[in-house]
Amino acid sequence: MPTNANLPPDPRPRDIPSTSQDQIDFRKLYYTLRERLWVIILCLLVAAMGTTTYLLRAPKIYASKLVLQVEQEEQKILNIQRVQQEDPQSLEFLKTVEQTFESRSLFERVLDTNNLATDPRFLKIDDGAPRPTREKLVTRLSKMVDAKLRKGTRLIDVKVEHTSPEMAALIANSLLTEFLGQNFEQNASTADTAYNFLRNEEKRLKVKLEQSERAMQEYKEQTKSVSLEDRQNVVVEKLKELNQKVTEAKSLRILHETSYNQALQFSNNPAALLFLPAVANDPTVTDIRGNVGRLESDLANLRQRYKEKHPKYIQTASQLVEWKNTLTNAVLNVPQVVRSLYESARTGEAALETALREQEVVALELSNQALHYSSLAREVDSDRALYEAVLNRIKETALTKEIKPGKVRVIQHAEVPELPAKPEKLRVILLGLLAGLGSGLLLALFLNSLDRSLKTVDQTEEYLGIPVLSAIPKFASVAGDQRKLINAEDAESGEAEAFRTLRTAISMLGRKEERRVFLFTSAVPSEGKTFCSLNFAISLAQQGLRTLIIDCDLRRPMVENTLQNNNQRGFGLTDYLTGQKDFKAVVHASGSENFFYIPAGSHAPNPAELLARTGIDGLIDEALLHFERVIIDSAPVHAVSDTLLILDRVQTLCLVVRSRKTPRNSVLRAVQMLNEAGAPLAGVILNLIPRSGGGYGYYYYDSYYAYGYYGKYGHGQKEKARAAAA
């Protein structure tokens, strides 16, 4: 037992700390649930009853399943595109097919096709009850059908649940039939709509094509050109040819102009003119220069053979002079020829440039005509292409109306089930047990959180800040019987040992001479303070100490009633305080050795005023002269103020707290009041700790006591040993 009772406790309220803020105290949790085991068992029983009732009353539901596979690509006999283009490989398409099986339109078709509204197997109607509306029938059917796409596959499970197995299979197969029919009708309806639209569009485009062709023909007649492209090509070729000729004429004119200018520069110098290309290349000059060269050669040969006066020499020389003069005259006439050529080239160049400009004007006019002509031609081609495309699409649409769409393929037809699918007994039982267990655990923890009492030794010490002197177990007796004197009847019981532990703990608080007067009180009534004070007094008397217990609870005295087991009131404390009886007259023997008591005495109209006016100091002084230990059983602290009036002569005060009952705030307030009054509070006596289910609070007391006594007597031999000793 702790020995720090003289240390002043912390009067501040506190929460009960856990073992660790980050860890769960599984031991505490275990004992909490063990304490509330009856709640868990009750919830399990309720859950078991509810589950059993549900299984007995729930109707048997049969499930018929249809398995479909969505085709990845439609098989095509002809390469014809449908009016509605869909991607069968996409997840959206798979989800669309899945949701179609749960659509209202499909349910209505199934209702009408199978006459489910009048089929008693589908929906039972009591006599005299109104027929359900179509909305209710569709809603009822929708609750029976469940379409689900298998993850990672192209398979769709369509499950129908009904109390009739035949009806479940009928509805499942009808869903498939109506789905295919609805799909075909929708495709045909879409194709009809598209066909009519294309027909109207074909008529409009035909009129537009005729108008555009007529406009182009009128333009051709207006421009008087059968083929504007050919004419434009001719003009372009002619323009290229003229452009080339102009270039050549310009080059020739420049050449003659250059020659003419050079000839004018050397017009009086025949020798210099000979070096000009125009002169040197002149045919006449070339012939003459050839004759001159021949005569000079002949003259050179004659000079070697003849003298200068020889006739042949003279004749040849004369001819040479004549040809040279002829050459000079021919050279001087060349500039006039060059000028004529220059004038002719310039005139030809000008004529070609004029023709080129005229041809360019014609080309520009033709280009302007081509722009409008091209616009009309493009419009004709566009209208013709649209018209032909619409004609082809009309033919394809007419064919697709008769082709059935193949979006889904049946993997498994719905069969009539033999065994019911619901209720799933094992699953319902497991869920019921889990629900009962879970609710029981939650309810147990909830009730525990609402419990504001002190349950364990550790909890009490941590919350109040004062030691627990002893933990008194709840003894095996008639329920509610707290008047049993354990020490007197069974000195070797665990309960008696608990009071001996209390006696030892108090004896260790200080010197015996300073621990002679003890006061037992509680925060509220019915805590067992009289029970504890009497048994503590008996334990002292058994130790050989003359012990006196004084009943100072003048409003609800219990000492005399417990010891004498009757309701008679003898002379006691009130008689002594009023002076009617002396000390010896109010002291009574209990029948046990060394154990005496002073009862409350006659009824006092105002006990608090009596205690405040007279006090019990004189009674304590006289009692200490005749007894070694004096025990005072006082009134509860919160009920009345009697206890606070008699604290002056008390050397040790014990606060009795009933486990699992007394609110912790009341106990803490009582401790604060006693500390403020200067009471010598030694500690707390935790009373009536239950053994069964309360091991968490009493385990290290009870296990030791059980070990000692059961080891001596053996299991089941304790009562026999007690009877033999008696």
Buried (B, 14 or more C-beta within 10 A) or exposed (E): BBEEBEEEBEBEEEEEEEEEEEEEEEEBBEBBBBBBEEBBEBBBEBBBEEBEEEBEEEEEBBBBBBBBBBBEEEEEEEEBEBBEEBEBEEEEBBEEBBEBBBBEEBBBBBBEEBEBBEEEEBBEEEEEEEEBEEEEBBEBBBEBBBBEBEEEEBBBBBBBBBBBBEBBBBBBBBBBEBBBEBBBEEBBEBBEEBBEBBEEBBEEBBEBBEEBBEBBEEBBEEBEBEEBEEBBEEBBEBBEEBEEBBEEBBEBBBBBBBBBEBBEEBBEEBEBBBEBEBBBEBEBBEEBBEBBEEBEEBBEEBBEEBEEEEEEBBEBBEBBEEBBEBBBEBBBEBBEBBBEBBBEBBEBBEEBBEBBEEBBEBBEEBEEBBEBBEEBBEBBEBBBEBBEBBEEBBEBBEEBBEBEBBBBEEEEEBBBBEEBBBBEEEEBBEEBBEBBBEBBBEBBBEEBEEBEBBBBBBBBBBBBBBBBBBBBBBBEEEEEEBBBBBBBBBBBBBBBBBBBBBBEBBBEBBEEEEBBBBBBBBBBEEBBBBBBBBBBBBBBBBBEBBBBBBBBBBBBBBBBBBBBEEEEBBBBBBBBBEEEBEBEEBBBEBEBEBBBBBBBBBEBEEBBEBBBEBBBEEBBEBBBEEBBBBBBBBBBBBBBBBBBBBBEBBBBBBBBBBBBBBBBEBBBBBBBBBBEBEBBBBBBBBBBBBBEBBBBBBBEBBEEBEEEBEEEBEEEEBEEBBEEEE
